[in-house]
Amino acid sequence: MARNPAANRDQFRPDDHPNDAFLLSTVVGSYPKPKWLNRADELVDDPDSKFDASDLEEAHDDACRLITHEHERAGLDTVVDGEMRRNEMVEFFADRIDGYEFNGPVKVWGHNYFDKPSVVEEVEYDEPWLVDEFEFTAGVAERPVKVPITGPYTLGFWAFNEAYPSTEELVYDLADLVNEEVEKLVEAGARYIQIDEPALATTPEDHAIVGEALERIAAGIPEEVRIGLHVCYGDYSRVYPEINDYPIDEFDIELSNGDYEQIPVLEEPELEPDLALGVVDAHTAEVESVAEIKRNIRQGLRVVPPEKLTISPDCGLKLLPREVAYGKTENMVTAVREIEAEIDAGEIDLDDPLADD
């Protein structure tokens, strides 16, 4: 069953919040990297360059500081560093987990390649994966920092399994490792953890495996730490209402891209965790107007009351032009604050939030 989102939500409400209503605003994780950071990544691998690992670390620090402040300037209640230090969401973690190895890129679609790793022996936890990243970002941020982590189901099923009798057993071992990492992040001060499981949308019949993995991840994590699950795209009717059995505080989904056709899926039975609703499309380079985003937010109010609604983009924004990503984020926050003010003024009928829209 869902954890206790009411126990950890208010800590993200800014002291100077302008409205009585509060819709938590955040982002999923990734953000466009500055072009100079991409060039820095290339230079450190160039044997003819004098650019070394310490220079790259400085470049990563500068980029993380820049994007964190960009998120704060847009007005987000919780921020991330845009995953400036990360490459691909599986590669980054597989490179840090004992038991994985890389054997070269695999073609996944079109002309796109993914450096798909293999699990060649039992996975083990060695050094922390994200603690340094979190501590740096928390040190430069004025707002609370959210930490996205690729989930064990995706880390297991998006790799070649050459060591375990079943991928399910691999996933459970990975979940235990993620639990260790979350514990270390909590010790470092993290209070908002997001588990990313895009693979669930491709094989929704495995929702019970994901549920068991989440039980392992959440074991021993105090209620004041918010645990979200992000599942982008897919047919959510194939994992709902089973989501209500997961030990999470927040269910984060991509619905803007599908024009909210799946909203009725979540209306019955009642959604137990908070809803994190995507209200801007991460796949289009068009900045939605504030009015359009407000209409999208009202879709979420069909499912949950304001105190259980989190607002975010559909997914990570890293494939968009940076000015587009910022425009979407800024307009999203403006729309959130205007919706809150309209709720305070009684201008939105929460029993029929699309009325008079």
C-alpha positions, -999 to +999 in steps of 0.1 A: +000+000+000+010+036-004+033+052+022+023+084+039+027+113+014+009+137+038+038+132+062+065+145+039+049+169+014+048+201+034+086+203+039+088+213+002+064+243+006+085+275+005+082+298+036+072+326+013+046+306-007+020+332-019-011+310-018-030+289+007-033+261-018-001+244-027+006+223-058+042+209-055+062+218-086+092+198-097+109+183-128+115+147-137+153+149-139+173+154-171+178+188-187+196+200-218+234+202-212+252+234-222+270+229-254+304+236-238+298+207-214+294+183-243+327+197-257+344+192-224+333+155-223+349+151-258+382+169-248+389+147-218+390+117-241+412+134-266+449+123-261+460+155-279+441+177-254+455+191-222+420+189-207+421+163-179+398+147-154+401+175-129+391+200-156+361+179-164+350+178-128+352+215-127+331+217-158+305+194-143+304+214-112+299+246-132+271+230-152+253+216-122+255+250-105+241+267-136+212+244-141+202+242-105+201+280-104+182+279-137+155+257-121+153+280-091+150+311-113+121+294-130+105+291-096+104+254-090+097+242-054+121+213-057+151+212-081+176+188-096+210+195-113+196+184-147+217+152-144+247+171-158+271+144-146+252+116-161+252+100-196+225+074-203+202+064-174+213+028-174+249+032-184+256+057-156+245+033-128+258+001-145+293+017-146+291+021-108+278-013-099+301-043-095+290-071-117+283-052-149+306-049-178+303-031-212+310-048-246+301-021-270+270-003-283+238-020-294+214-006-320+180+001-304+161+020-330+168+039-362+203+052-361+204+053-322+227+032-302+228+023-265+258+010-247+239-019-233+257-035-204+259-072-194+256-086-159+284-111-158+285-118-120+265-112-089+259-075-084+274-058-054+274-023-038+308-007-035+311+031-034+280+055-032+266+064-066+250+097-060+259+111-026+286+134-039+263+146-066+235+153-041+258+170-016+271+194-042+237+203-055+223+207-021+252+230-013+245+254-042+206+252-041+183+273-020+153+250-027+150+213-017+168+189-041+152+158-056+173+128-064+163+107-095+176+071-095+171+045-123+151+017-107+162-019-104+136-033-128+150-010-156+186-017-146+179-054-148+157-058-179+177-033-200+209-053-196+220-087-208+217-111-179+246-136-181+249-144-143+215-150-127+190-179-132+163-153-139+162-115-144+137-113-116+164-125-092+188-099-106+161-072-101+157-081-064+195-080-058+196-046-075+167-034-054+187-042-023+216-021-037+193+008-044+181+006-008+217+009+004+221+040-018+189+056-006+200+050+030+232+068+023+214+097+005+191+100+035+221+102+058+234+130+036+202+149+040+181+139+009+144+140+015+130+134-020+139+103-040+125+094-074+127+059-087+126+059-126+111+027-141+105+033-178+108-004-185+076-011-165+057+006-193+071-019-219+063-050-198+035-040-175+026-077-167+057-076-144+041-050-121+044-075-092+082-077-097+084-039-095+062-039-064+085-064-046+115-044-057+100-012-043+093-030-010+130-037-008+139-001-017+116+014+009+125-009+037+137+011+067+134+045+049+116+069+073+082+084+063+096+120+062+116+109+031+094+112+000+096+083-025+082+088-060+079+064-089+082+078-124+068+057-152+069+074-186+045+065-215+026+033-218-009+020-210-014+028-174-046+007-172-023-024-173-006-014-140-036+003-122-049-001-096-019-023-087+000+009-082-020+015-050-002-015-035+033+000-041+051+015-011+054+050-027+043+085-019+039+097-054+031+082-088+046+103-116+032+098-151+034+111-187-001+122-199+004+156-217+018+138-247-014+117-249-038+146-244-050+131-210-069+103-227-059+080-198-070+103-169-102+082-164-080+052-156-070+068-123-105+079-113-117+046-099-106+032-075-092+063-057-054+068-063-037+063-029-003+079-035+000+115-046-003+121-084+027+137-101+012+149-134+031+157-166+017+190-179+042+199-206+053+177-234+089+166-233+088+155-270+079+188-287+100+219-291+070+242-287+066+261-254+031+256-241+012+287-231+003+293-194-033+290-204-028+256-220-008+243-190-035+255-166-060+234-186-037+204-182-034+210-144-071+209-141-070+174-156-051+163-125-077+178-102-102+153-116-082+126-099-068+141-067-074+172-045-048+200-047-030+188-016-022+155-034-012+170-068+024+175-079+031+192-112+060+184-135+069+179-172+060+146-188+096+134-187+131+146-187+137+176-210+173+168-221+165+164-258+150+199-262+168+231-269+177+247-236+157+278-241+126+257-249+132+236-217+134+267-197+104+283-213+083+252-206+095+251-170+089+288-163+054+287-178+046+256-159+054+273-126+035+304-135+005+282-144+008+263-110+008+295-090-022+309-110-042+277-105-035+279-067-047+315-066-079+305-084-085+276-060-081+301-031-106+324-047-131+296-052-129+301-090-123+263-096-150+238-087-129+210-073-158+186-078-159+195-115-125+211-123-130+212-160-162+233-157-159+268-172-124+259-184 
